[in-house]
Amino acid sequence: MNKEELVKRKAAAMNKKLAEYDTLEYLKDNIDLQKEYISELLNEYIKDNNADAFLSALKPLIKLNGSISEFAKKTGINRTYFYKLFKQEVSPEFPTIVLIIKNLGFNINFNLNCLK
């Protein structure tokens, strides 16, 4: 890898961290905003079936509840599995997503609408 590629990768990593930090600050101490955020993420996940984007966006909310390790213990999901989820090495099944959301302190309700 040449120097230019390395700089691009570091910049991308820094931007991702900054975006995560901004999201954390934005959602901190505002349950209603967190609820709207998760709801919108779920709607997008259902539309595009992109679990990776969904989980990446959930990461700041998980961090609001402490460390990934603490949250993993709380959910009963292996900590290593969480890290693999965030690195997009594995794709979660829907029950795992539901478990994560429940342990963030939210329930999931569905509203069905006709597509026609």
C-alpha positions as CSV (number, residue, x, y, z in Angstrom):
1,M,0.0,0.0,0.0
2,N,1.4,3.4,-1.0
3,K,1.4,6.5,1.2
4,E,-1.5,8.1,-0.6
5,E,-3.8,5.0,0.0
6,L,-2.7,4.9,3.6
7,V,-3.7,8.6,4.1
8,K,-7.0,8.0,2.4
9,R,-7.8,5.1,4.7
10,K,-6.8,7.0,7.8
11,A,-9.0,10.0,6.7
12,A,-11.9,7.7,6.1
13,A,-11.5,6.1,9.5
14,M,-11.3,9.6,11.1
15,N,-14.5,10.7,9.3
16,K,-16.3,7.6,10.5
17,K,-15.2,8.2,14.1
18,L,-16.3,11.9,13.8
19,A,-19.7,10.9,12.4
20,E,-20.1,8.4,15.2
21,Y,-19.1,11.0,17.8
22,D,-21.5,13.6,16.3
23,T,-24.4,11.1,16.4
24,L,-23.6,10.2,20.0
25,E,-23.7,13.9,21.0
26,Y,-26.8,14.5,19.1
27,L,-28.7,11.5,20.6
28,K,-27.3,11.8,24.2
29,D,-30.0,12.4,26.8
30,N,-32.9,12.5,24.4
31,I,-35.0,9.4,24.5
32,D,-37.5,10.7,22.0
33,L,-34.8,11.4,19.5
34,Q,-33.2,8.0,20.0
35,K,-36.6,6.4,19.4
36,E,-37.1,8.3,16.1
37,Y,-33.6,7.5,15.1
38,I,-34.1,3.7,15.6
39,S,-37.5,3.9,14.0
40,E,-36.0,5.5,10.9
41,L,-33.1,3.0,10.8
42,L,-35.6,0.1,10.9
43,N,-37.6,1.6,8.1
44,E,-34.5,2.0,6.0
45,Y,-33.4,-1.6,6.9
46,I,-36.7,-3.0,5.8
47,K,-36.6,-1.1,2.5
48,D,-33.0,-2.0,1.5
49,N,-32.3,-5.0,3.7
50,N,-28.8,-3.5,4.5
51,A,-28.1,-4.9,8.0
52,D,-24.5,-3.6,7.8
53,A,-25.6,0.0,7.5
54,F,-28.3,-0.5,10.1
55,L,-25.9,-1.9,12.7
56,S,-23.2,0.7,12.0
57,A,-25.8,3.4,12.7
58,L,-26.9,1.6,15.9
59,K,-23.3,1.6,17.3
60,P,-23.5,5.1,18.8
61,L,-26.7,4.2,20.7
62,I,-25.0,1.0,22.0
63,K,-22.1,3.1,23.2
64,L,-24.5,5.5,25.0
65,N,-25.3,2.4,27.2
66,G,-21.6,1.8,28.1
67,S,-19.0,-0.2,26.3
68,I,-19.6,-2.8,23.7
69,S,-18.4,-5.4,26.2
70,E,-21.0,-4.3,28.8
71,F,-23.8,-4.2,26.2
72,A,-22.8,-7.7,25.0
73,K,-23.1,-9.0,28.6
74,K,-26.5,-7.3,29.0
75,T,-27.8,-8.9,25.8
76,G,-26.2,-12.3,26.2
77,I,-24.6,-11.9,22.8
78,N,-20.9,-12.7,22.6
79,R,-18.7,-9.6,22.5
80,T,-16.6,-10.9,19.7
81,Y,-19.8,-11.3,17.6
82,F,-20.6,-7.6,18.1
83,Y,-17.2,-6.6,16.8
84,K,-17.7,-8.9,13.8
85,L,-21.1,-7.3,13.2
86,F,-19.6,-3.8,13.2
87,K,-16.7,-4.9,10.9
88,Q,-19.4,-6.5,8.6
89,E,-17.8,-9.9,8.9
90,V,-21.1,-11.5,9.8
91,S,-24.8,-10.6,9.1
92,P,-27.3,-10.7,11.9
93,E,-30.6,-12.5,11.8
94,F,-33.7,-10.4,12.6
95,P,-34.1,-11.9,16.1
96,T,-30.6,-10.6,17.0
97,I,-31.6,-7.1,15.8
98,V,-34.8,-7.3,17.9
99,L,-32.7,-8.4,20.9
100,I,-30.3,-5.5,20.5
101,I,-33.1,-2.9,20.2
102,K,-34.9,-4.3,23.2
103,N,-31.7,-4.1,25.3
104,L,-31.4,-0.4,24.2
105,G,-34.7,0.0,26.0
106,F,-37.2,0.1,23.1
107,N,-40.0,-2.2,21.9
108,I,-40.7,-2.8,18.2
109,N,-44.2,-2.4,16.8
110,F,-45.1,-2.8,13.2
111,N,-47.6,-1.0,11.1
112,L,-48.6,-2.7,7.9
113,N,-49.6,-0.6,4.9
114,C,-50.9,-1.8,1.6
115,L,-48.4,-1.5,-1.2
116,K,-51.1,-0.8,-3.8
